[in-house]
Amino acid sequence: MIEELHEKFKKYGASAKHWRRKCELLLPEIERQRIWEKKGFPNIHLYAYVLEGMNQNQVDESLRIVRKIEEIPAEDWNKVFPNVLESYYLFKTLDESNFGQFTFYYIMVY
């Protein structure tokens, strides 16, 4: 019984982390489109707290990381990933295509 409860707890915890990361990846597009306003929330922090339980620091850190990734110059990007068929410009084109699921941060993480 103890081992079964322990295994369930580990499984559910891993699942929770997975879904939290997915929510974090959605935040930049939620911020860009100001979805929290359209859903009646005064700010993105309250939106993320009520719907996902994220605190202000988690929201701010997720958005900060996205901004930093988006600021990487193309030449630096291609120096770090020289043998990748998909170039910086492909990722930026997808990011700017207005397909919400293709934010630069999302593409980088996945």
N, C-alpha and C positions, 0 to 999 in steps of 0.2 A: 504493500500500500504506500509506503513512504517513497519508494523508488518511482512508482507510477505518478504520484503527485509531483515529485521533483522533475520528472521528464516532461510532464504537461506544462509546468511552470516555465521550464527552459524553452519549450516549443512556442508557447504563447508570447514569451518575452522577445524571442527572436522575430516572431511575426510582427509584434508591435514596433520593433526597431525598423523593420523593413517598410512598414506603412508610414512611419514617421518620416523616414528619408524621402519617400514619395511625396508626402505633403510639403516637405521643405523645398523640393524641386519645383513645386507648383507656385511657391510664393512670389517669385519674380514676375510671373505673368499675372498673378492676382494683383500685385502691386501696380503693374503697368496699366492694367484695365480698370483699376480701382473697383474691383468686384465687391470688396467689403462695403463700399458705399451703396452699391446697387442692392445689396442684401440687408441694408439697414444698420450697419455697424459704423461707429464713429471713426474707427481706424483699423489698420491691418493687425495691430497687436491684439485688440479685443476679438477680432474675427478669428485669429489663429488660436487664441486661448479658449474661446467658447467651443469651437468646432474640433480642435485637436489637442487642447491642453498644453499648447506651447507657451512658454513664458516670453517676456519681451526680449531677453537676451538671446534666446534661441532664434527668434524671428530676425532680430538685427544681425546676428552672426550669419545666418543663411543668406540674407540679402547682401551683406558685406562681401562674402565669398564670391557671390555671383558677380558683383561689380568688379572685383579684382580680376577674375577670370576674363571678363569682357574687356578689360583694359590691356590685356597682353597684346603687344604689337605683333603684326603678322610675321615679321622677320624673326622675332624671338621664338614665336610659336613653331615656325618651320625649322629652326635650329634644334629645338628640343625634340621634335618629332619629324626627323628628316625622311624617314622611310615609310611614312604613313601615306597610303594612296589618297585618302581624304585630306585635303589641305585645309589650312586656316580659312581660306576663302569659301570653301564649300560649307564649313560650319557657320561662318558669318552669314552666308546667303540663306541657309536654312533658318538661322536665328531671325533674320530680317524679313522672312517670308510671311509673317503673321500667322503661322501655324503655331498655336500655343504650345503644343507638345514639343516643339523644336527649339526651345530656348538654348542659347549657347551653353549655359550651365548644365542643362539636362543632357545635352549631347556629350559634354565632357565627362559627366559622371557615368553615363551609360554608353 
